[in-house]
């Protein structure tokens, strides 16, 4: 694909955030009977989807003579149909169907210590292993309901709370009081199994940040979650999305392996020069820029970024993790009867800082729904996916594809800490200044696909608001963090 000489909009970043912007800029124009802007979507890597990264491999031939071809997600791997209303609507549009292209997963979790001294599940019917005590289970369920409601209805009250402060203050007020082990043995390890954990550990995470994730991904305080996996992996939904856009949205030019460098060449009526930083550079002129990549990558790519946005983006910090698909069961609980879909390591009960985040998936269970006979066929051989495995995985146990490439992926995601919450409230007021917009995971909540899509809708709406009026965007006031999060949860999680 050859880069166009001139476009209306350049979107930098081909993850779900960038795809959402390009889709919504096009769809909103068509819905209003207008002509969509010309768009160039520039992605630095060789694939679309960002942290949606699927690995395919084979175990050879099974006893029945059929190939044992398998897949696993090294990044994004499931979603909550109940809360992901925007994503489901898009899936329906592109023909990505429930029960065919995505199916309910076996949503079970085990908590365990590496030495085998503790292992229990959070399911009330622990038919496969040892369940947590009734007191702890009741406290975990109560926490999800009470904290989920507080994150929306009382978000401003709790906007400066860490999750530890919230549990310590609110736990004794409940009837019955929350179990003292709720934080150390369930909530803090569970947070530490998520990608957005703070550099200071799970206890220091903002209460609103934790509940933002739980409300949308797990239904805390709202409708019960209906979590599904992507058949053939998360990349299958990205492939379907991009394919539909390429067929039906000719106003978009898709550019992979495009190392974008941006410079403003006219200020009064903003104009930008975008160049592919490669051996064969190409140049594109654009009137509008949408930055939908990681904040630090955008700072590097944009020469002379406006100072207010530069200051905001400079406050974002990233975790660098690793995801590995393998056959080494030693990273799972010692008692194999306790294995669940998600296996979360308790580093040391009572410790404050648990780094790095660690979670181990039984991939076979993840691609399975034990409650539905039609999907209860996960089968053998067993294999696993570990994010930041707490024990080294031997090279001969790491899965490889047909070309001999190991199933290892680097994961980068911003910390969802107090600095990020503040940055999200500030960047909202800068949208459209000098015809620059901001999207991607760091700009909206914890960066789940549903949140990225919501941000894409907001950016498109603002673009048309300023384009139609012809009035340049004036500086705005940052939103209050509590109101920002509360409003988003009401809209995105159905609370």
Secondary structure as GFF3:
##gff-version 3
##sequence-region A 1 495
A	DSSP	beta_strand	6	12	.	.	.	ID=ss1
A	DSSP	alpha_helix	16	31	.	.	.	ID=ss2
A	DSSP	beta_strand	39	42	.	.	.	ID=ss3
A	DSSP	beta_strand	54	61	.	.	.	ID=ss4
A	DSSP	beta_strand	67	73	.	.	.	ID=ss5
A	DSSP	beta_strand	78	80	.	.	.	ID=ss6
A	DSSP	alpha_helix	85	94	.	.	.	ID=ss7
A	DSSP	beta_strand	102	104	.	.	.	ID=ss8
A	DSSP	beta_strand	109	112	.	.	.	ID=ss9
A	DSSP	beta_strand	119	121	.	.	.	ID=ss10
A	DSSP	alpha_helix	134	153	.	.	.	ID=ss11
A	DSSP	alpha_helix	163	170	.	.	.	ID=ss12
A	DSSP	three_ten_helix	171	173	.	.	.	ID=ss13
A	DSSP	alpha_helix	181	181	.	.	.	ID=ss14
A	DSSP	pi_helix	182	187	.	.	.	ID=ss15
A	DSSP	alpha_helix	188	192	.	.	.	ID=ss16
A	DSSP	three_ten_helix	202	204	.	.	.	ID=ss17
A	DSSP	alpha_helix	207	218	.	.	.	ID=ss18
A	DSSP	beta_strand	227	230	.	.	.	ID=ss19
A	DSSP	alpha_helix	234	248	.	.	.	ID=ss20
A	DSSP	beta_strand	252	255	.	.	.	ID=ss21
A	DSSP	beta_strand	260	266	.	.	.	ID=ss22
A	DSSP	beta_strand	271	276	.	.	.	ID=ss23
A	DSSP	beta_strand	283	291	.	.	.	ID=ss24
A	DSSP	alpha_helix	295	301	.	.	.	ID=ss25
A	DSSP	beta_strand	302	303	.	.	.	ID=ss26
A	DSSP	alpha_helix	307	314	.	.	.	ID=ss27
A	DSSP	beta_strand	318	326	.	.	.	ID=ss28
A	DSSP	three_ten_helix	329	331	.	.	.	ID=ss29
A	DSSP	three_ten_helix	336	338	.	.	.	ID=ss30
A	DSSP	beta_strand	342	345	.	.	.	ID=ss31
A	DSSP	beta_strand	359	362	.	.	.	ID=ss32
A	DSSP	alpha_helix	363	366	.	.	.	ID=ss33
A	DSSP	beta_strand	384	387	.	.	.	ID=ss34
A	DSSP	three_ten_helix	395	397	.	.	.	ID=ss35
A	DSSP	beta_strand	408	414	.	.	.	ID=ss36
A	DSSP	alpha_helix	418	430	.	.	.	ID=ss37
A	DSSP	three_ten_helix	433	435	.	.	.	ID=ss38
A	DSSP	beta_strand	436	438	.	.	.	ID=ss39
A	DSSP	three_ten_helix	441	443	.	.	.	ID=ss40
A	DSSP	alpha_helix	449	469	.	.	.	ID=ss41
A	DSSP	alpha_helix	481	492	.	.	.	ID=ss42
###
